[in-house]
Amino acid sequence: MYKFPIIELVDRYCIAKLKFNKLGKNQPELDFYKEQVKTIDFESIKDDLEELYQIHAQIWEMEDDFKKCVVEYKYPLDEIGRRAIAVRDINSKRYDIKNRISDKLNDPIKEIKRYG
């Protein structure tokens, strides 16, 4: 039995994997999610999972850049806002992928977000 809905489980798995690849300091977290995903049919979602991982990598880079802009470069608020909207837009793609995974694995839990 999963401890999370599948869409959250695969999302957190991708984040833990990315964090491990970037920092290498979260082995227990990654191991926890690896154990949780053992029974998932990865073959049916492997492309979606890779796309989800790449979106998280892109968000990671944007947020890192965003932090540097605020702290080091003191960018104006309009530039900070533009970057925040870009992260929001990428997250919309993330929600679509999570729901596609949910459909493929016949899980009833979906991500529902509405902006505006």
C-alpha positions in Angstrom: 0.0 0.0 0.0 1.3 3.4 -0.9 1.7 6.1 1.7 1.0 8.8 -0.9 -1.3 9.1 -4.0 0.7 8.0 -7.0 0.9 11.5 -8.4 2.6 12.7 -5.2 4.7 9.6 -4.9 6.2 9.9 -8.4 6.6 13.7 -8.0 8.4 13.3 -4.6 10.5 10.4 -6.1 11.7 12.7 -8.9 12.5 15.5 -6.5 14.4 13.2 -4.2 16.3 11.7 -7.2 17.2 15.2 -8.4 18.2 16.4 -5.0 20.4 13.3 -4.7 22.0 13.9 -8.1 22.6 17.6 -7.2 23.6 17.3 -3.6 24.1 13.7 -2.7 22.9 14.2 0.8 19.5 12.7 1.0 20.0 8.9 0.6 17.4 8.0 3.3 14.8 10.1 1.5 15.6 8.6 -1.9 15.6 5.1 -0.4 12.2 5.7 1.1 10.7 6.7 -2.2 12.4 3.9 -4.1 10.8 1.5 -1.7 7.4 3.1 -2.3 7.6 3.0 -6.1 8.7 -0.7 -6.4 5.2 -1.9 -7.4 4.5 0.9 -10.0 4.5 -0.1 -13.6 7.5 2.0 -14.6 7.5 0.8 -18.2 4.2 2.4 -18.9 5.3 5.8 -17.4 9.0 5.9 -18.1 8.8 8.7 -20.6 6.4 10.7 -18.4 8.7 10.1 -15.4 11.7 11.4 -17.3 9.8 14.4 -18.5 8.7 15.1 -14.9 12.3 14.8 -13.7 13.4 17.2 -16.4 10.8 19.7 -15.3 12.0 19.5 -11.7 15.5 20.0 -12.9 14.4 23.1 -14.9 12.6 24.4 -11.8 15.6 23.7 -9.6 17.8 25.8 -12.0 15.2 28.6 -12.2 14.8 28.8 -8.5 18.6 28.8 -8.0 18.9 31.6 -10.5 16.0 33.4 -8.9 17.7 33.3 -5.5 20.9 34.7 -7.0 18.9 37.5 -8.7 17.3 38.5 -5.4 20.4 38.2 -3.2 23.3 39.0 -5.4 22.0 41.1 -8.2 19.1 42.9 -6.6 16.9 42.6 -9.6 13.9 44.9 -9.8 10.5 43.5 -8.8 9.2 43.3 -12.3 12.1 40.9 -13.2 11.5 38.9 -10.1 7.8 38.7 -11.0 8.5 37.6 -14.5 10.7 34.7 -13.2 8.0 33.7 -10.7 5.4 33.5 -13.5 7.8 31.4 -15.5 8.1 28.9 -12.7 4.3 28.9 -12.3 4.0 28.1 -16.0 6.4 25.2 -15.8 4.6 23.9 -12.8 1.4 23.8 -15.0 3.2 21.3 -17.3 4.2 19.3 -14.2 0.6 19.0 -13.1 -0.4 17.8 -16.6 2.3 15.1 -16.5 1.3 14.0 -13.0 -2.3 13.6 -14.2 -1.2 11.7 -17.3 0.7 9.3 -15.0 -2.4 9.0 -12.9 -4.5 8.0 -15.9 -1.9 5.5 -17.1 -1.8 3.8 -13.7 -5.6 4.0 -13.2 -5.3 6.1 -10.1 -8.3 8.3 -9.3 -6.3 11.1 -7.6 -5.6 14.0 -9.9 -3.8 17.3 -9.5 -6.2 20.3 -9.7 -4.7 23.8 -9.9 -6.3 27.0 -11.1 -4.6 30.3 -11.7 -6.4 33.5 -12.2 
